[in-house]
Every structure is written in C-alpha cells, then in structure tokens.
Amino acid sequence: MPTSSKAALDGRPRVVVITGAAGALGTAVAQRLAGEAPTDLVLCDLSAERLERTAATLEHVGGRTVTRVADVADPEAVDAAVSGAVDRFGRLDVMINNAAVLSSNGRIHNLAPEEWSRQLEVTFLGAVHGTTSAVRVMRGQDGGGSIINTASVAGLTAWPYAAPYCAAKAAVVQLTKVAAVEYATERIRVNCVCPGMFESAMSADIPDAARPGLTARHPLGVGTPQDLVGAFSYLAGPDSRWTTGSALVVDGGYAAP
Ligand SMILES: NC(=O)c1ccc[n+]([C@@H]2O[C@H](COP(=O)([O-])OP(=O)(O)OC[C@H]3O[C@@H](n4cnc5c(N)ncnc54)[C@H](O)[C@@H]3O)[C@@H](O)[C@H]2O)c1
C-alpha cells in the first residue's frame, strides 16, 4: 500500500518529522502538509524560540505539533527526535531531512578544512543521520514510509565559489538513490527535491556580487518556498507510490540549459 494515503493510514494522522523546520522552506512544508491532510508533526531545528514561532503558525490547521531542538550533525540528537516521534505518535510515516548550511564564498584554494568539515557534518551527514534513524523505524512498521531529502541544483550543477556545499548536496543525491534501492523491498521510498534559488535566510547570505548571475540563470526567476511545497506534498503522499530514488528538480528552469 502507498504510504501516507488516507486509506493506508486507516483514518489516523500521518506522522512527519522535519529538520531545519524553523527555516523558510521547512516552515512552508510543515504548513502545507498539515493543511492538506491530518498530520502530526515533529519540528526540529537549532533554536527553540524559532521553532515555537513556526509551531504557532500551525495552530489553526489541526494535528499535533511537537518542537525539538536537535543538531542534525549529532546522530544521537537526530535519533532522539525520531524516537520521540514514535513514542509520542506511534510511528513515523515521513522523514524530511531539510537542514543545511551554506558554504562561505570562496574558491577551493582559499577554503579552510573546517569549511569542508562543516558542510559534510551538517549538510551531508545530517541527511545520513536522518535517513538512518528513519529506516530503523520504518523497516519494522506496516506500510514502510517516505524519506525526503532536500538536496539542491547545486548538487547537480557547478556553483563556483561553493564547492563544499555542491559536493555535500551531490552526496545527498547519491545517498538518496542508494537508500531508495536498498529499502524499496521494505516499502520505504527515498527521494530528494533539488530546488533552484529561492528566498530564505540562507539565500540572503549569497554575496551580492554573485546574485545577478544566479538570478539570470533562473528563466522563471528566483523562487519562493511556496514554489517548492507541492514537490514535498507529492513525495509525502500516495500519488508518489511508484516514485523512489528520484531527484526532483524544482528550479525555475535553472538546470535546463
Ligand atoms: N534557499 C535556497 O536558495 C536553496 C536552494 C537550494 C536548496 N536549498 C536547501 O533548502 C533547505 C532549506 O533551506 P532554506 O533556504 O529554507 O534556509 P533557511 O536558512 O531558512 O533554513 C535552514 C534551517 O536549517 C537549520 N539548521 C542549520 N544547521 C542546522 C543543524 N546543524 N541542525 C539543525 N538545523 C539546522 C537552520 O537553523 C534553519 O532554520 C536546505 O537544505 C538548503 O540547502 C536552499
């Protein structure tokens, strides 16, 4: 049976964990999922205060929302967040590994080793830890589950001056594909969304000098989180029951040329 369909869920809410949930995209995805179907949410991020602000925007849509401070670079913290979801809501239907950090702007020969480590620890291993914790739960449960990683077109194409971020996102794409193949027989689907540039705190950190060039490379213009939530809705829901291992590009045409 497809995961997260009302039929497959026997009328109970789906249970969704989102990392980076206090950010622009994480908040928009939480609002979309909670607004379209009964959904219990565990929102994870670094700041309790920002998480509470996100949770407050969900009060009117129904479903239960729990906030949890968790650094995705810490496997125990991620595991505790997933276990907490299962303890509180009984299972885990959808895991969204969305937290990431942007690289500092620099050509490869100028980058410090710490910049590479930080990208690998947060942007890549954050998705690894979320995937690992999620499959441990989903393997043993009826109906499997859906894991959605937020990758980037930066993982598919070259962004000059952002090599650690590009490499980490490319690794997220490959993690997604391998996990999809490994766990398909256990009804766990694993996909990633590859956004182009959209408005958020992260993209606000892109240096002004790089902005016109990047903007010009998006034929439909720079996006907003609302331009992306449909992709997450699709991958979280029953219509994607035959979709796994995909890198769904939603980028205003950035990667087309
Ligand atoms: N904004 C863009 O143009 C763009 C383009 C492609 C992909 N993305 C991806 O979209 C996702 C969401 O980013 P956004 O644009 O909404 O940015 P954002 O800065 O608004 O949100 C990112 C969130 O991740 C959280 N975070 C950072 N490090 C963390 C950690 N170690 N543990 C837990 N949480 C952590 C931050 O606190 C923040 O709330 C990211 O994976 C990003 O790489 C963004």
Ligand as a Chemical Component Dictionary entry (heavy atoms), coordinates in Angstrom:
data_LIG
# 
_chem_comp.id                   LIG 
_chem_comp.type                 NON-POLYMER 
_chem_comp.pdbx_formal_charge   0 
_chem_comp.three_letter_code    LIG 
# 
loop_
_chem_comp_atom.comp_id 
_chem_comp_atom.atom_id 
_chem_comp_atom.alt_atom_id 
_chem_comp_atom.type_symbol 
_chem_comp_atom.charge 
_chem_comp_atom.model_Cartn_x 
_chem_comp_atom.model_Cartn_y 
_chem_comp_atom.model_Cartn_z 
_chem_comp_atom.pdbx_ordinal 
LIG N1  N1  N 0  17.387 28.978 -0.353 1  
LIG C1  C1  C 0  17.871 28.456 -1.463 2  
LIG O1  O1  O 0  18.098 29.156 -2.472 3  
LIG C2  C2  C 0  18.106 26.975 -1.549 4  
LIG C3  C3  C 0  18.369 26.412 -2.808 5  
LIG C4  C4  C 0  18.544 25.043 -2.909 6  
LIG C5  C5  C 0  18.438 24.254 -1.773 7  
LIG N2  N2  N 1  18.192 24.837 -0.575 8  
LIG C6  C6  C 0  18.077 23.951 0.583  9  
LIG O2  O2  O 0  16.804 24.134 1.197  10 
LIG C7  C7  C 0  16.896 23.695 2.561  11 
LIG C8  C8  C 0  16.219 24.714 3.459  12 
LIG O3  O3  O 0  16.965 25.913 3.433  13 
LIG P1  P1  P 0  16.272 27.369 3.454  14 
LIG O4  O4  O 0  16.601 28.001 2.162  15 
LIG O5  O5  O -1 14.858 27.243 3.909  16 
LIG O6  O6  O 0  17.203 28.100 4.508  17 
LIG P2  P2  P 0  16.910 28.583 5.994  18 
LIG O7  O7  O 0  18.206 29.146 6.452  19 
LIG O8  O8  O 0  15.704 29.442 6.050  20 
LIG O9  O9  O 0  16.604 27.214 6.754  21 
LIG C9  C9  C 0  17.604 26.298 7.110  22 
LIG C10 C10 C 0  17.291 25.828 8.525  23 
LIG O10 O10 O 0  18.216 24.781 8.869  24 
LIG C11 C11 C 0  18.568 24.988 10.235 25 
LIG N3  N3  N 0  19.847 24.345 10.526 26 
LIG C12 C12 C 0  21.077 24.743 10.117 27 
LIG N4  N4  N 0  22.021 23.937 10.640 28 
LIG C13 C13 C 0  21.354 23.028 11.395 29 
LIG C14 C14 C 0  21.763 21.942 12.208 30 
LIG N5  N5  N 0  23.076 21.645 12.354 31 
LIG N6  N6  N 0  20.823 21.211 12.841 32 
LIG C15 C15 C 0  19.521 21.511 12.712 33 
LIG N7  N7  N 0  19.058 22.541 11.974 34 
LIG C16 C16 C 0  19.971 23.285 11.323 35 
LIG C17 C17 C 0  18.649 26.487 10.394 36 
LIG O11 O11 O 0  18.560 26.877 11.753 37 
LIG C18 C18 C 0  17.472 26.952 9.557  38 
LIG O12 O12 O 0  16.291 27.107 10.314 39 
LIG C19 C19 C 0  18.384 23.475 2.831  40 
LIG O13 O13 O 0  18.679 22.105 2.730  41 
LIG C20 C20 C 0  19.059 24.216 1.700  42 
LIG O14 O14 O 0  20.356 23.739 1.415  43 
LIG C21 C21 C 0  18.031 26.171 -0.423 44 
# 
loop_
_chem_comp_bond.comp_id 
_chem_comp_bond.atom_id_1 
_chem_comp_bond.atom_id_2 
_chem_comp_bond.value_order 
_chem_comp_bond.pdbx_ordinal 
LIG N1  C1  SING 1  
LIG C1  O1  DOUB 2  
LIG C1  C2  SING 3  
LIG C2  C3  SING 4  
LIG C2  C21 DOUB 5  
LIG C3  C4  DOUB 6  
LIG C4  C5  SING 7  
LIG C5  N2  DOUB 8  
LIG N2  C6  SING 9  
LIG N2  C21 SING 10 
LIG C6  O2  SING 11 
LIG C6  C20 SING 12 
LIG O2  C7  SING 13 
LIG C7  C8  SING 14 
LIG C7  C19 SING 15 
LIG C8  O3  SING 16 
LIG O3  P1  SING 17 
LIG P1  O4  DOUB 18 
LIG P1  O5  SING 19 
LIG P1  O6  SING 20 
LIG O6  P2  SING 21 
LIG P2  O7  DOUB 22 
LIG P2  O8  SING 23 
LIG P2  O9  SING 24 
LIG O9  C9  SING 25 
LIG C9  C10 SING 26 
LIG C10 O10 SING 27 
LIG C10 C18 SING 28 
LIG O10 C11 SING 29 
LIG C11 N3  SING 30 
LIG C11 C17 SING 31 
LIG N3  C12 SING 32 
LIG N3  C16 SING 33 
LIG C12 N4  DOUB 34 
LIG N4  C13 SING 35 
LIG C13 C14 SING 36 
LIG C13 C16 DOUB 37 
LIG C14 N5  SING 38 
LIG C14 N6  DOUB 39 
LIG N6  C15 SING 40 
LIG C15 N7  DOUB 41 
LIG N7  C16 SING 42 
LIG C17 O11 SING 43 
LIG C17 C18 SING 44 
LIG C18 O12 SING 45 
LIG C19 O13 SING 46 
LIG C19 C20 SING 47 
LIG C20 O14 SING 48 
# 
